[in-house]
Amino acid sequence: MTIGEALLNLRKQLGLTQTEMAANVVSTSFYSKVERNIHDIGTNDLLQILNKHQINATYFFENLNDKENISEDIMDRISVAFEQKSKDKLLKIKQEIDLLPNNRQTEYYKLQLQLTLEVYLPKAKEIPIELKNKLKQYILVNNNWNIHSLQIFRETMRIYDIEELNFLVGTILAKYSNPNILQSSLQECIGAICINYLDNCYEKNSTKLIQEVLTYISTINSKGPVLFIKLLGKYYASVFQKDTATCQQITKVLKLAGYNDFADMLPTV
């Protein structure tokens, strides 16, 4: 793997644009050519870029020759261990994560693993207080959105009060104002955050950002996994408009598609 390919993979993992990844160390045009292996990047510039994004340089260079996507590999293994209900495998993964460089990406792995061990695996009704505080610190103190922080936020939105949600969702919509230039995984993640936010607004009777979120969902191109998100966006729009007929039509479609339990959990007019 070349340095350009490694930077490209890293940028996609972080959910950043080329301009954001270049971080004013080099021009966007030059950085783009580095990713495409047209230009070589100087050592000092590379180290500055890694430092800007809190990436351990040793870790970066050690994995240059690794053909596997480290991030996906760890998360895939956590998912497999969870599906197998194997606490022993999860604890083994924890030992490996503890040996990784101490940076924001490693912190993400640790939080995902802790959520799996303490909440998902035992089917806990509540997230432990100590873990709640860690999750909030990860999002609020290091308020620099990327695919990892967005995924953590998507899974744990219920630990925030409505004012915190309004603020955080507002910053996400501002940073990713055009969803159609995003990678599909990032687009899908933000779409899911929007749906979760609408559900929280319904439960807490809050209307502050509802229209902005519904408009954002409506601008997403209709393709692939986001089709389901757009359908749910239409459902919540109908709920807030008290459009019973449309809600019933969408519920019927969901049940015909086999989402009976999910449809029964949706709010009603």
Number of C-alpha atoms within 10 A of each C-alpha: 10 14 19 21 15 20 22 20 16 19 20 19 19 19 23 20 15 19 15 13 24 24 17 12 16 17 12 17 11 15 24 19 14 19 21 15 14 12 13 16 18 8 9 10 13 18 16 18 21 19 12 14 18 13 20 17 15 9 11 16 12 9 14 16 12 11 9 10 13 14 16 11 11 16 15 12 14 23 16 14 19 18 10 11 15 14 14 10 16 20 16 10 19 16 11 10 17 13 9 14 15 13 12 17 19 17 18 18 21 16 16 19 23 17 21 19 20 15 16 15 17 10 10 12 8 11 17 12 10 8 15 16 12 13 23 17 12 19 17 13 9 11 12 14 19 16 19 22 21 21 18 18 24 19 15 17 19 15 17 15 11 18 11 13 19 18 11 19 19 14 15 17 16 10 12 18 12 13 20 13 12 17 14 15 15 23 23 20 20 27 25 23 23 25 21 17 22 24 15 18 19 17 10 11 10 14 12 12 16 19 13 13 21 18 12 20 25 15 12 19 13 15 10 10 13 21 14 16 23 23 17 23 23 17 24 24 20 19 18 16 10 13 15 13 11 15 21 15 11 17 21 15 14 19 14 10 9 11 13 14 10 11 15 12 8 15 13 17 14
